[in-house]
Amino acid sequence: MNVADLLDMPDMRLDLLSGDADALGRELRWVYATDLLEPEPFLTGGELVLTSEGWYRDAADCEVFVGSLVAGGAAAVIAGDLLLGEVPPALTRACARHGLPLLAAPPEISYSALSRSVIDRINRERGLQLGEILGRHRRLVQALIDGADLGGLTAMLATELGRTCWVLSTAGRLLAGPADTLPPSARAALSAAALTTDRLPAVLPRGPHNTAADTDDGRGPCTVLPIGRRGSGGGHLVIEGELVADEDLDTAAQTAELLALGGARRDERRRTEQHFFADLITLIESGAPGSALEPRLRTAGLASDGPFLVLTATSRGVLRPWDLAADLVESTLDHDPRARTVVAGHSAGLTVLVTLGDKITDDLALARLLRERLGALEDTAKGGRIAFGLSEPVPTPADLVRALDEARHATRLAALRPQRLALVTARDLDSHLLLLAGVPAEVRRTFRRRLLAPLEDYDHAHNAELLPTLTAFLEHNGAWRSTAAQLHIHVSTLHYRIGRIEQLTGRNLSHASDRVDLYLACALTDDPPT
């Protein structure tokens, strides 16, 4: 029941003295009669306040009374004229200033009868709302018992609420709901916001639309609820717009609990698949011929004629690491519905076999999209790390063993990077820095110190610039004039500095081997290369 409904109760014969359309739409939760000047401590919000103005002494009291009602969250006030003979004009003005609806009751209407009528109607409407909530819950539970999956439950909720609904995994993969109304960039933004917000449920922005495929016109906020216990990896229920009505929020929360049960059933099916997929990876590791792999790939849902990519991952300190790593990959592949994957978690980590589609056509495209996803979720991986390695495309099943080796080597290098969620690709493996990343940090530090400490000590003692000079000289391939120009010094000065460098290091910069050693030493830092 709202304030406007009071005017539709003919037996009460109430007159509206103050209140706009928005204020008349406020919900009434209870009735409270008072003649206290400051009743705020006795209000809980949403009350219809009845008063006979026993508190009134002068016009200033009206401002105090109305201010106290507003502070207590009152929805509206009904004033009688039995004591004063009229509703004080100052009360009308104060209510108008504060946006509090004011209604006048005729003197022959008792407040007792008015209270009973309003409370009876509030209780009837609450009973109807409770019955509707219970009916929704029964229908949803019955659907789960009848075998409804995530998509079925989500579609039922959308019908019950009259709003579009989606289910997203922790990393933003679309698990249920219409794909065309929530593009990948919005899924990623919502998931990242849900993982970092202080509490759920929450109303969150749908996020920017960064790709040409993002054609959704509805870019307003969404209501987001956790599926299962927050942080359990169950994902999020996303509902279009802001849910205001309590019964809608209750229904959404109940559905989220049922979705957690449906998700557990889905996870059990995936665990069954894992045994088959793990056997497939073992067969690839053994170097099995393509003829043995082709039927296994077809059974797993992959085209046996390639090309293939292999992505591997290892983790540390992450709850349900393989689910999260697989979730990140599969949410990335949402960009291309024609791409296919096989995901296998096993003792060596996570292995994903990918056949390409129309949009993700090579390893560069997949790496770019995956790095975007990892960057968006970097702040959510506190306390844990996941390292990914991606192979180059290989044309046939027989080449998968090579791709698997490439991906695993790249994963080992990614584990040395400072990011919590890091990716290295096979194309990165031609960098000398990544090669040296596999060398223990203490060995790198010792190598650098042995070669460059004399220069660092000399620079510090004499306020010289021998180490920057050496770095510039090597980066210019030993070209005297261009190095001098960059350093803004004369060529003769550069000759003097290089001679001093050779004297201090015991190396001859005209020899290729000495140049290589010094170049690597200059490139090394105490931290793994990024």
C-alpha positions in Angstrom: 0.0 0.0 0.0 1.3 3.5 -0.8 0.3 7.0 0.2 -1.8 7.6 -2.9 -4.0 4.6 -1.9 -5.2 6.6 1.1 -7.0 9.0 -1.2 -8.9 6.1 -2.7 -10.5 5.0 0.6 -13.9 6.8 0.4 -14.9 6.1 4.0 -11.9 8.1 5.2 -12.7 11.2 3.2 -9.0 12.5 3.3 -7.9 15.7 1.6 -4.4 16.1 0.2 -2.8 19.3 1.4 0.8 18.7 0.3 2.7 16.1 -1.7 3.9 15.5 -5.2 3.5 12.4 -7.3 6.8 10.8 -6.2 6.1 11.3 -2.5 2.6 9.8 -3.0 4.2 6.7 -4.4 6.0 5.9 -1.0 5.2 2.5 0.5 3.3 2.5 3.9 4.7 -0.1 6.3 2.7 0.7 9.5 0.6 3.3 11.3 1.8 5.4 14.3 -0.2 7.9 16.2 1.6 10.6 18.2 1.3 14.1 19.7 5.0 14.2 20.6 6.9 17.3 19.2 9.9 15.1 18.2 8.8 11.5 17.5 11.9 10.5 15.6 13.2 7.9 18.2 9.9 6.0 17.9 9.9 5.7 14.1 11.5 2.9 12.0 10.7 4.2 8.5 7.7 4.0 6.3 5.1 4.9 8.9 1.8 6.8 8.3 1.8 9.2 11.2 -1.5 10.3 12.7 -1.5 13.5 14.8 -4.1 15.8 16.4 -1.4 18.6 16.9 -1.3 18.3 20.6 2.4 19.3 20.3 1.5 22.6 18.6 2.3 25.9 20.5 3.4 28.2 17.7 4.4 28.1 14.0 8.0 27.2 14.8 6.9 23.9 16.3 5.7 22.8 12.9 9.2 22.9 11.5 10.5 20.9 14.5 7.8 18.3 14.2 8.1 17.8 10.4 11.9 17.7 10.6 11.7 15.0 13.2 9.3 12.9 11.1 11.5 13.2 8.0 14.6 12.2 10.0 12.7 9.1 11.3 11.7 8.1 7.7 8.0 8.7 8.0 6.1 8.2 4.7 3.3 10.6 5.3 1.3 12.4 8.0 -2.4 12.8 8.6 -3.5 15.8 10.7 -6.9 16.4 12.2 -8.5 19.7 13.2 -10.3 18.6 16.3 -8.1 20.4 18.7 -7.1 23.5 16.8 -10.2 23.8 14.5 -7.9 23.7 11.4 -4.7 22.2 10.2 -2.1 24.9 10.9 -1.0 26.6 7.6 2.6 26.5 9.0 2.4 22.7 9.1 1.3 22.6 5.4 4.2 24.8 4.5 6.7 22.8 6.5 5.6 19.5 4.9 5.8 21.1 1.4 9.4 22.3 2.2 10.5 18.8 3.3 8.6 16.9 0.6 6.4 15.0 3.2 2.9 14.3 2.1 0.2 15.9 4.4 -3.4 14.8 4.4 -6.3 16.3 6.4 -8.9 14.0 8.2 -12.4 15.3 9.0 -13.1 15.6 12.7 -15.8 12.9 12.7 -13.3 10.2 11.6 -11.7 8.5 14.5 -8.0 7.7 14.3 -8.7 4.3 15.7 -11.0 3.4 12.8 -8.5 5.0 10.3 -5.6 2.9 11.8 -7.6 -0.3 11.6 -8.5 0.3 8.0 -4.9 1.1 6.9 -3.3 -1.7 8.9 -5.8 -4.3 7.6 -5.1 -3.3 4.0 -1.3 -3.4 4.6 -1.6 -6.9 6.1 -3.8 -8.1 3.2 -1.3 -6.9 0.7 1.6 -8.4 2.6 -0.1 -11.7 2.7 -0.6 -11.6 -1.1 3.1 -10.7 -1.6 4.2 -13.5 0.7 2.0 -15.9 -1.2 3.5 -14.7 -4.5 7.0 -15.2 -3.1 6.2 -18.7 -1.9 4.6 -19.5 -5.2 7.7 -18.4 -7.1 9.9 -20.4 -4.9 7.9 -23.5 -5.3 7.9 -23.2 -9.0 11.7 -22.7 -9.1 12.3 -25.6 -6.7 10.1 -27.9 -8.8 11.9 -26.9 -11.9 15.2 -27.9 -10.3 13.7 -31.2 -9.2 12.5 -31.8 -12.7 16.1 -31.4 -14.0 16.2 -27.8 -15.1 19.7 -26.7 -15.8 21.2 -23.2 -15.3 19.6 -22.0 -18.4 16.1 -23.2 -17.4 16.3 -21.7 -14.0 17.5 -18.4 -15.3 14.8 -18.3 -17.9 12.2 -19.0 -15.2 13.5 -16.2 -13.1 13.5 -13.8 -16.1 9.8 -14.7 -16.5 8.9 -14.2 -12.9 10.7 -10.8 -12.7 9.9 -9.6 -16.2 13.6 -8.7 -16.6 16.5 -10.1 -18.6 18.8 -12.3 -16.4 22.2 -13.9 -16.9 24.5 -16.2 -15.1 28.2 -15.4 -15.3 31.1 -17.5 -14.1 33.6 -15.9 -11.7 35.8 -14.8 -14.6 32.9 -13.5 -16.6 32.0 -16.5 -18.9 28.3 -16.5 -19.9 26.8 -19.7 -18.5 23.1 -18.8 -19.0 21.0 -16.1 -20.5 20.8 -14.3 -23.9 24.3 -13.7 -25.2 23.3 -10.9 -27.6 22.1 -8.6 -24.7 25.3 -8.8 -22.7 28.4 -8.5 -24.8 31.8 -9.9 -23.6 33.1 -6.5 -22.5 30.1 -6.0 -20.3 30.5 -9.5 -18.8 34.1 -8.9 -18.0 33.3 -5.5 -16.4 30.5 -6.9 -14.3 32.5 -9.8 -13.1 35.5 -7.7 -12.1 33.2 -5.2 -10.3 31.4 -8.1 -8.5 34.7 -9.6 -7.3 36.0 -6.3 -5.9 32.9 -4.7 -4.5 32.5 -4.6 -0.7 29.3 -6.7 -0.5 26.7 -8.4 -2.6 23.9 -8.1 -3.7 24.9 -4.8 -5.3 23.8 -2.6 -8.1 26.8 -2.4 -10.5 27.5 -0.6 -13.8 27.4 -2.7 -16.9 30.7 -1.3 -17.9 32.1 0.1 -21.2 31.6 -1.5 -24.5 35.0 -1.7 -26.2 34.5 -3.9 -29.2 32.7 -3.6 -32.5 30.6 -6.6 -31.6 29.2 -4.8 -28.5 25.9 -3.6 -29.9 23.7 -3.9 -26.8 21.6 -0.7 -26.5 20.8 -1.2 -22.8 23.8 0.0 -20.9 22.2 0.7 -17.5 23.1 -0.8 -14.2 22.5 -4.4 -13.2 21.7 -6.1 -9.9 24.4 -8.7 -9.1 24.0 -11.5 -6.5 26.6 -14.3 -5.6 25.8 -17.8 -6.5 26.5 -19.9 -3.4 28.9 -18.6 -0.8 30.8 -15.6 -2.0 34.3 -16.6 -3.1 33.3 -20.2 -3.6 33.7 -19.9 -7.4 30.0 -20.3 -8.1 29.8 -17.2 -10.2 27.2 -14.5 -10.2 23.5 -14.0 -11.0 23.0 -10.8 -13.0 19.6 -9.1 -13.4 18.9 -6.2 -15.6 18.2 -2.9 -13.8 17.9 -2.3 -10.1 15.6 -4.5 -8.0 13.7 -2.3 -5.6 10.8 -4.5 -4.4 11.6 -6.8 -1.5 9.7 -9.7 -3.0 11.8 -9.5 -6.2 15.1 -9.4 -4.2 13.9 -12.4 -2.2 13.1 -14.3 -5.3 16.4 -13.5 -6.9 18.3 -14.6 -3.7 16.4 -17.9 -3.6 17.1 -18.5 -7.3 20.8 -17.8 -6.7 20.8 -20.6 -4.0 19.1 -23.0 -6.4 21.6 -22.0 -9.1 24.4 -23.1 -6.8 22.8 -26.5 -6.6 22.4 -26.6 -10.4 26.1 -25.6 -10.7 27.2 -28.4 -8.4 25.4 -30.8 -10.7 27.1 -29.3 -13.7 30.5 -29.5 -12.0 29.9 -33.2 -11.4 29.4 -33.8 -15.1 32.6 -31.8 -15.9 34.5 -34.0 -13.4 33.4 -37.0 -15.3 34.6 -35.5 -18.6 38.0 -34.7 -17.0 39.0 -38.4 -16.8 38.5 -38.7 -20.6 40.3 -35.4 -21.3 43.2 -36.2 -19.0 43.7 -39.5 -20.8 43.8 -37.6 -24.1 46.6 -35.3 -22.7 48.5 -38.4 -21.5 48.2 -39.8 -25.0 49.6 -36.6 -26.6 52.5 -36.6 -24.1 53.4 -40.1 -25.1 54.0 -39.0 -28.7 51.1 -41.0 -30.1 50.7 -40.8 -33.9 48.1 -38.5 -35.4 46.0 -41.5 -36.4 45.6 -42.5 -32.7 44.7 -38.9 -31.7 42.2 -38.1 -34.4 39.3 -40.2 -33.1 39.9 -39.0 -29.5 39.8 -35.4 -30.7 36.6 -35.9 -32.5 35.0 -37.5 -29.5 36.1 -34.6 -27.4 34.3 -32.2 -29.8 37.4 -30.8 -31.6 37.9 -30.8 -35.3 40.7 -33.3 -36.1 42.1 -31.3 -39.0 43.5 -28.4 -37.0 45.0 -26.0 -36.6 45.4 -26.4 -32.9 46.7 -24.3 -30.0 47.7 -25.6 -26.6 47.4 -23.5 -23.5 48.8 -24.7 -20.1 48.6 -23.2 -16.7 50.0 -23.7 -13.2 48.8 -22.0 -10.0 49.7 -21.4 -6.4 47.5 -20.3 -3.5 44.3 -20.1 -5.6 41.0 -21.6 -4.4 39.8 -24.2 -7.0 42.7 -23.2 -9.3 41.8 -25.4 -12.3 38.2 -24.2 -12.3 39.4 -20.6 -12.2 42.1 -21.0 -14.9 39.7 -22.9 -17.2 37.0 -20.2 -16.5 39.4 -17.5 -17.6 40.2 -19.3 -20.8 36.6 -20.2 -21.6 35.3 -16.7 -20.8 37.9 -15.3 -23.3 36.7 -17.7 -25.9 33.2 -16.4 -25.5 34.4 -13.8 -28.1 34.2 -16.5 -30.7 31.4 -19.0 -30.4 32.9 -21.2 -33.2 36.1 -21.8 -31.2 36.2 -25.1 -29.4 38.1 -26.2 -26.3 39.0 -29.3 -24.3 40.0 -28.5 -20.8 41.9 -31.0 -18.6 43.1 -30.5 -15.1 45.7 -33.0 -13.9 48.8 -33.4 -11.8 51.0 -31.3 -14.2 48.6 -28.4 -14.1 45.9 -27.4 -16.6 46.0 -28.1 -20.3 43.6 -26.6 -22.8 43.4 -27.7 -26.4 41.9 -25.1 -28.7 40.6 -25.2 -32.3 40.3 -21.8 -33.8 37.1 -20.0 -35.0 36.1 -17.0 -37.1 37.2 -14.2 -34.7 40.0 -15.9 -32.8 42.0 -17.0 -35.8 45.5 -17.3 -34.4 47.5 -17.3 -31.2 48.1 -13.6 -31.4 44.3 -12.9 -31.2 43.8 -15.3 -28.3 46.8 -13.9 -26.4 45.6 -10.4 -26.8 42.1 -11.2 -25.5 43.4 -13.4 -22.7 45.8 -10.7 -21.5 42.9 -8.2 -21.4 41.0 -10.6 -19.2 44.0 -11.3 -17.0 44.6 -7.5 -16.6 40.9 -6.9 -15.7 41.0 -9.6 -13.0 44.6 -9.0 -11.7 43.4 -7.2 -8.6 41.0 -10.0 -7.7 43.7 -12.7 -7.5 45.0 -11.5 -4.1 46.9 -14.2 -2.3 47.3 -16.5 -5.4 49.0 -16.7 -8.8 48.2 -18.4 -12.1 50.8 -18.6 -14.8 49.6 -19.3 -18.4 51.7 -20.5 -21.4 50.4 -20.4 -25.0 51.9 -22.4 -28.0 52.0 -21.3 -31.6 49.4 -22.9 -33.9 50.2 -26.4 -35.1 48.6 -27.9 -38.2 48.0 -31.5 -37.3 47.3 -33.7 -34.3 50.8 -35.3 -34.6 52.2 -31.8 -33.9 50.4 -31.5 -30.6 53.2 -32.9 -28.5 55.5 -30.1 -29.8 52.8 -27.5 -29.0 52.4 -29.0 -25.5 56.1 -28.7 -24.8 56.1 -25.1 -26.0 53.1 -24.1 -23.9 54.6 -25.7 -20.7 58.0 -24.0 -21.2 56.2 -20.7 -21.6 54.2 -21.4 -18.5 57.4 -22.0 -16.4 58.6 -18.6 -17.6 55.3 -16.9 -16.9 55.5 -18.2 -13.3 58.6 -16.1 -12.8 56.8 -12.9 -13.8 55.7 -10.5 -11.0 52.0 -10.4 -12.1 49.5 -12.6 -10.2 47.9 -13.6 -13.5 50.6 -13.8 -16.1 50.8 -15.1 -19.7 53.9 -15.9 -21.9 53.5 -17.1 -25.5 55.7 -19.3 -27.6 56.4 -16.2 -29.7 58.0 -14.7 -26.7 60.5 -17.5 -26.3 63.0 -16.0 -28.8 63.9 -13.2 -26.3 67.2 -13.6 -24.5 65.6 -12.1 -21.5 63.0 -14.8 -21.2 65.7 -17.4 -21.7 67.6 -15.9 -18.8 64.4 -15.8 -16.7 64.8 -19.5 -16.3 68.2 -18.9 -14.6 67.9 -18.7 -10.7 67.8 -15.2 -9.4 71.0 -15.5 -7.4 72.9 -16.7 -10.4 71.7 -13.7 -12.4 72.7 -11.3 -9.6 76.1 -12.8 -9.3 76.7 -12.7 -13.1 75.7 -9.0 -13.2 77.7 -8.1 -10.1 80.9 -9.7 -11.3 80.8 -7.8 -14.6 79.3 -4.4 -13.7 80.2 -3.8 -10.0 83.5 -2.1 -10.9 81.7 0.3 -13.1 79.0 1.0 -10.5 81.6 1.5 -7.8 83.6 3.9 -10.0 80.5 5.9 -11.0 79.5 6.2 -7.4 83.0 7.3 -6.2 83.7 9.8 -9.1 80.2 10.9 -10.0 80.9 9.4 -13.5 78.6 7.8 -16.0 80.5 4.8 -17.2 77.6 2.3 -16.9 75.1 4.5 -18.8 77.8 5.0 -21.4 78.4 1.3 -21.8 74.6 0.6 -22.1 74.2 3.3 -24.8 77.3 2.0 -26.7 76.0 -1.6 -26.8 72.5 -0.5 -27.8 74.0 1.4 -30.7 76.0 -1.7 -31.8 79.3 0.0 -31.1 78.6 3.0 -33.4 80.8 5.8 -32.0 79.1 8.8 -33.6 75.5 7.9 -32.8 76.4 6.9 -29.3 78.2 10.2 -28.7 75.2 12.1 -30.1 72.8 10.4 -27.8 75.0 11.0 -24.8 75.7 14.6 -25.9 79.4 14.2 -25.6 82.4 14.5 -28.0 83.6 11.3 -29.8 87.0 11.7 -28.1 85.3 11.7 -24.7 83.4 8.5 -25.6 86.8 6.9 -26.6 88.2 7.8 -23.2 85.2 6.4 -21.4 85.2 3.1 -23.3 88.9 2.7 -22.6 88.2 3.2 -18.9 85.4 0.7 -19.1 87.6 -2.0 -20.7 90.3 -1.3 -18.1 87.9 -1.7 -15.1 86.0 -4.8 -16.5 88.9 -6.5 -18.1 86.8 -6.9 -21.3 87.6 -5.9 -24.8 84.6 -4.3 -26.5 86.0 -5.1 -30.0 85.4 -8.8 -29.3 81.9 -10.1 -29.9 81.9 -12.5 -26.9 82.8 -9.8 -24.5 80.1 -7.5 -26.0 77.5 -10.3 -25.5 78.5 -10.8 -21.9 78.3 -7.1 -21.0 75.1 -6.6 -23.0 73.4 -9.4 -21.0 74.7 -8.1 -17.7 73.3 -4.6 -18.5 69.9 -6.1 -19.4 69.6 -8.2 -16.3 67.9 -7.0 -13.1 67.3 -8.7 -9.8 63.7 -9.3 -10.8 62.5 -11.7 -13.4 62.1 -10.1 -16.8 58.6 -9.0 -17.7 
